[in-house]
Structures are given as structure tokens and as C-alpha cells.
Amino acid sequence: MKRIISVLTLILIAPLTYAEEYKDFGKDRLNNSPRHGEWVDIRSGDRTIKAFVVYPERKDKAPVVLVIQEIFGLTDWLRSMCDELAENGVIAIAPDFLNGQKFEDADSASKAVSAVTQDQVKAVLDATADYALKIPACNGTLAVCGFCRGGGWAFAYANENPKIKAAYSFYGTAPDEASKVANIACPVYGFYGENDERVNATIPKAEELMKAAGKKYEPVIYKDAGHGFMRSGEPTNPQMREADRKARDEAWARWKTLLKQLP
């Protein structure tokens, strides 16, 4: 009987332990970072947006990268990505689209993010971009990146803001209409997992549209990686897949090179 009770206890506790690990993912990097990170308030019409900013340690002004969250909200992991970007020489700023909400299951997260309209996305990113370009340490260069749903928003926002100098879309769906790429004034770099056909099926049409419009689009598909490999391939992830880790390493090597090319 004691053995049965012990097994049942483990079954009940395991989901709670996993949820806590998921919730706190990335916190160690944030706690141990030598870089300055802070929360700021950004006005957008009659709304106040919270955003997380991390500054690089450098003696000159730096480009700014807008960082767009996954469906799970502005999590510790996303903030740790801001810190990793700052480690590579840029100012990273991530606006909170979900007013502090964070989710530990995909269904609840997807419902919340789906309720955010395209007009709201643009308003938040416009306000964040305006704020970012006024940061005294900014050199006037603005780029955008995003992950999962945010990867699609990053690609779309490049079509909305002519000030964007580069867009980095991580496993987000790509545009499917000529009007959605017509105004893009910067190169778009795509990062995709091989085992993510839902997203990858949108790449060929986007390539066709971008080529027809005379735009630069460079998608790279990482072998055997799944959707979300930048998170799942993190070495501190207790459930890391080796293929995702390799994809993450290769994606970061590419991204670091691209970040150095920002003016």
C-alpha cells in the first residue's frame, strides 16, 4: 500500500514540477547576467505598455532589436533571450502584448494571443519602436525579431514600418499575399525547424512573393529540429532534444553574424 501511495504521489506532483520548471525557464541567466535589464512603461494612445529592456556593455551607441514574444507571453525565457541579444552587442526591448499574463499550456496561450488584433499588434510595436529609437544609447538602427506567433508578426511588421533595417523570423508563418510584402524595405531572415511542416509549408509562397517584389528573403531550415527549437534547444532545458540544441547553436551562429552587419 505504501508503494502504491508513493507512485500516486509522484504522478500528482510531476505535472506541477514540470509547470514550475517551464514557468521559471531562463531565470538563472537573468539572475546571473552582468548586463542592465529593466522594465519600462510605454504610452500607446490611452494605454500603458510594459516592456523589458536589456542594454549591452559597450562604449558606443548600439542598434535596437524589438523582440516579439511566443504565445506564452513575456516569459523569463523571452527575457533571457533579450539578455542573450544584449550579450551580442544590441539593445533588446520586448513589449508585453498580454498585460502581464503568462501561460503554461498551449491552449490557453493560443486563445489569449489570438484575441490580440493586427491593429493592436501594430500599435504596440509602433509605440515600442518610437520609444526605442529615442533611447539615448541607441544609434538610430532598428531591427525586429520574433518567435513562434511572434515570428510571423515580425515578418508582417517589416511591411508596416519602413524604419526596420532587418527582420529575423523564427518559425513563424510567412506572408501569403503580395500586399503583405510590398512595403518591406529590409532583408528578412528566416529560421525554421525541419520537423515543422505547418510553418514550413508557407515558405515557398513567401519566397515567390519576395522575389517578385525584389525583396531579400533568406530562409534556413535546420535539420531534424522541431517548432520552438530556440527554447527547447536551450542547454538548461531539462527536456532538451539534441537536434534542437544543435539547431539552436547553428541559428545563433548565423544570427550573431547578421547582428554584426547592422549599421
Steps between C-alpha positions, in 0.01 A plus 500: 500500500783743583653431158169576327461824694857604406436435132173694506674789677768516231235498227320792663814701570671452162273735299541769764878466493508523120276807504731672746807414289324638195395816679847576631691408186777753433500650847856387581642694206310812607613471863864451403525752217746789537288709261241758602140394442192694602126532456374820336158654435412599143198711412287387207192716465308466827681178588824441691712210375759325711823409325822333609830655383854364524808707415828368363829585666677709238658846480307622194134525399327180389223382266165407654319173434129472572435154647155349446382230738375147441137416579591439865549868581798701614654209689831469680626311194415789267667746737805272506507524119508879536802459726668268250441755225652772718796273561549518124514878488146626443235662716209256526148614587200270536151651535235309692199435277310308769505744794707280727320174421714187469381153409622148564278322249476562127119510479455786747795687352375463144154628592644807672739585215233441236292770669773757424401673174739600223423865575599444863821325395593792276411758768716325762795458263473858370503638854791276598696592187449872564613456861800289400630749245497770770713297743817711545724195449332411169695575181184542291492149353186293561444129434232250601493133596229265613438140600209270414195727454738788559711382206203554273435840656864599445477416128171691475635803689786536254226585250352760735804698615749629241749579778569129559850411374474121544236246602577163659205260490532185711255224397216742431260468208605703195288744293264360237400813305694752291359789705659352811854538363466801268627753755785297651816711484743265675635146472297228674683202647304186583592229751294179475500145637489211253226323697260795483308457175206709624726806487738384227215456254469880493863558396480432121219750444686764699815435299302545180339822621822650633692416182227651282510818711879523485536438875765299687371194685742235626330204670714229658354167614689325779526121470274290725408801715147548624285808542632720780855370487647824635323425829507120499866493393614712793766297691334570836169356379451172691311356201744614230511310170850466357385594148341816637818588690703466183249709306506767770880514491503527120226762501683709759825480301316631195310762699815635665652556158186678380483720811856618435385618157250747646616858440 
